[in-house]
Amino acid sequence: MRKFWRSERPPAGRCLLLVEFLGRGGLLHYAAQLARGLAWEAARGVEVVVLCGRALEPGVRPEGVRCLPRLATWNPHHRPRGVPRRLLRAWRGVVYGWAWVQVAATVARLRPQLVLLGDLEHGGDAWGVRWLRRRLRRQSPPGCLADVWHNLRPFGRQPGEAVERRAEWRVPMARQFDTVFVHGERLALEFEQMTGRRAVAIAHGNQQWLVDLAGEDPKLDERLGLSPSVPLGLLLGALSPYKGIEVLLEALGRTAPERRPQMLIAGQPTAGASWGAWQAQTARLGLGGWVHWEGRYVPTAELAWYFRRADFVVLPYRVAAQSGVAHLALTLGKPLLVTRVGGLPELMDGNGLVVAPGDAEELGRALETMVADGAQRRRWGERSAQLAAERHAWPVIARRVLEAAAPNLLPNADDCYQCTAAKEGAAPFEVASES
């Protein structure tokens, strides 16, 4: 236990804790970037801490933030061979419960002024949230509890599950939070209709941090056999049923070969993915030379290269709230082709096309438009980069989060603390980084 808790306790009320249960993937990337923005915007003496899974993805340690990769969770992109699915889920349920105990112990030790959770997809989370709220209320000074609802409803990730799972327990859980954040005004309205309480709309944030982490060129053309003369569309991310991959394949099959883009579909298939069906559909539609597959988790160091190589990014999602993939496309100045679901249409402002979800015919026409006009693609891409730098800047998002959830941690609320510390002869706690 001494090894587990090897950090000193910060002064009461001067800690901001972000919790992300896993140690890799898009949600961790989001938490790391938001944590860095919060460290920029918070008052001097406020420590920003990220508590996450111990299987930490290489390179994910944001500057100015203390990262604690200690939660006993698993690598979501690795499934042990030979282990029955039900047994594995039962074991992970036990591990997840222990991770909540670790979260509780961390909160009791650090006494943070604000705890910010991420996406919660399991029924047991409601119990953890309820306990956390009571614990924060009892501490001195009392702390606040907030959550970022990346998705209003959890996605089905297991074989046979619906695209979105029923999760009635999320409604009473929503009322336990002091503040809930969602990505867009439309989602804020849907959240209010679903739970009866208001949410704060924030932008998702650009992905410049991931661009900065890019490593060596993985030479995609050589490795995947991409043609330099045909425009390339990209669909990247965890390959789940809600992504609408079968709709994209149908749309490609409807386009004439001379107006058809080549498509790169890359990412780790989830447990509920129809990988075999997608391959069969590709063969049936005669798209073998047009669709390039890479069914693996794309490492952080390679992500930016996929977007640099693409001419546009397509998100044919059936349902969604927001997408980190879309924001990486914005950051790297790529046109977007998205469906009219969740907050995705709010990303569009002269930087691409929006189509109806599940409509292969309309999606096919949009793909042809992307291929037909290279000058238009460049203009859309320039607008994407502009939106990433202005509307989706992390300092702007972080300040809005602090204003809504913990205004006492902003610099203009810091004078009183600094004076008190000086009078008592204590040095304000500095932002630290743990290697």
TARAWO-V756095 format. One record per backbone hydrogen bond with DSSP energy under -1.0 kcal/mol. NH is the residue of the N-H (numbers start at 1). CO is the residue of the C=O. If there is no record, write none. Layout:
nh = [NH | NH]
co = [CO | CO]
//
This chain:
nh = [5 | 13 | 14 | 16 | 17 | 18 | 19 | 20 | 29 | 30 | 31 | 32 | 33 | 34 | 35 | 36 | 37 | 38 | 39 | 40 | 41 | 42 | 43 | 46 | 47 | 49 | 50 | 51 | 52 | 53 | 54 | 56 | 57 | 60 | 61 | 65 | 66 | 68 | 70 | 70 | 71 | 73 | 78 | 88 | 89 | 90 | 91 | 92 | 93 | 94 | 95 | 96 | 97 | 98 | 99 | 100 | 101 | 102 | 103 | 104 | 105 | 106 | 107 | 108 | 109 | 110 | 111 | 113 | 114 | 115 | 116 | 117 | 125 | 126 | 128 | 129 | 130 | 131 | 132 | 133 | 134 | 135 | 136 | 137 | 138 | 139 | 143 | 144 | 146 | 147 | 148 | 149 | 150 | 156 | 161 | 165 | 170 | 171 | 173 | 174 | 176 | 177 | 178 | 179 | 181 | 182 | 184 | 188 | 189 | 190 | 191 | 192 | 193 | 194 | 195 | 196 | 200 | 202 | 206 | 211 | 212 | 214 | 215 | 223 | 224 | 225 | 233 | 234 | 235 | 237 | 239 | 240 | 243 | 244 | 248 | 249 | 250 | 251 | 252 | 253 | 254 | 259 | 260 | 262 | 263 | 264 | 265 | 266 | 267 | 270 | 272 | 273 | 278 | 279 | 280 | 281 | 282 | 283 | 284 | 285 | 286 | 287 | 290 | 291 | 292 | 294 | 296 | 302 | 303 | 306 | 307 | 308 | 309 | 310 | 311 | 312 | 313 | 314 | 315 | 318 | 327 | 328 | 329 | 330 | 331 | 332 | 333 | 334 | 336 | 337 | 338 | 339 | 340 | 341 | 343 | 344 | 347 | 348 | 353 | 355 | 359 | 363 | 364 | 365 | 366 | 367 | 368 | 369 | 370 | 371 | 372 | 373 | 377 | 378 | 379 | 380 | 381 | 382 | 383 | 384 | 385 | 386 | 387 | 388 | 389 | 390 | 392 | 397 | 398 | 399 | 400 | 401 | 402 | 403 | 404 | 405 | 406 | 409 | 410 | 413 | 414 | 418 | 419 | 420 | 421 | 422 | 423 | 424 | 426]
co = [1 | 111 | 11 | 47 | 114 | 49 | 116 | 51 | 25 | 26 | 27 | 28 | 29 | 30 | 31 | 32 | 33 | 34 | 35 | 36 | 37 | 38 | 409 | 43 | 14 | 16 | 66 | 18 | 68 | 22 | 71 | 54 | 23 | 57 | 59 | 62 | 48 | 50 | 52 | 68 | 52 | 71 | 75 | 84 | 85 | 86 | 87 | 88 | 89 | 90 | 91 | 92 | 93 | 94 | 95 | 96 | 97 | 98 | 99 | 100 | 101 | 102 | 103 | 104 | 105 | 106 | 107 | 15 | 15 | 144 | 17 | 146 | 122 | 123 | 124 | 125 | 126 | 127 | 128 | 129 | 130 | 131 | 132 | 133 | 134 | 135 | 136 | 113 | 115 | 179 | 117 | 181 | 148 | 163 | 158 | 154 | 167 | 168 | 169 | 170 | 173 | 174 | 145 | 145 | 147 | 200 | 182 | 184 | 185 | 186 | 187 | 188 | 189 | 190 | 191 | 192 | 180 | 182 | 392 | 207 | 208 | 211 | 301 | 219 | 220 | 221 | 262 | 312 | 264 | 266 | 268 | 238 | 240 | 241 | 244 | 245 | 246 | 247 | 248 | 249 | 250 | 256 | 257 | 231 | 290 | 233 | 292 | 235 | 294 | 239 | 157 | 270 | 274 | 275 | 276 | 277 | 278 | 279 | 280 | 281 | 283 | 282 | 287 | 287 | 263 | 265 | 294 | 299 | 299 | 302 | 303 | 304 | 305 | 306 | 232 | 232 | 335 | 234 | 337 | 242 | 323 | 324 | 325 | 326 | 327 | 328 | 330 | 329 | 351 | 313 | 353 | 315 | 355 | 339 | 321 | 341 | 344 | 345 | 336 | 338 | 356 | 359 | 360 | 361 | 362 | 363 | 364 | 365 | 366 | 367 | 368 | 369 | 373 | 374 | 375 | 376 | 377 | 378 | 379 | 380 | 381 | 382 | 383 | 384 | 385 | 386 | 387 | 393 | 394 | 395 | 396 | 397 | 398 | 399 | 400 | 401 | 402 | 406 | 407 | 410 | 411 | 414 | 415 | 416 | 417 | 418 | 419 | 420 | 421]
//
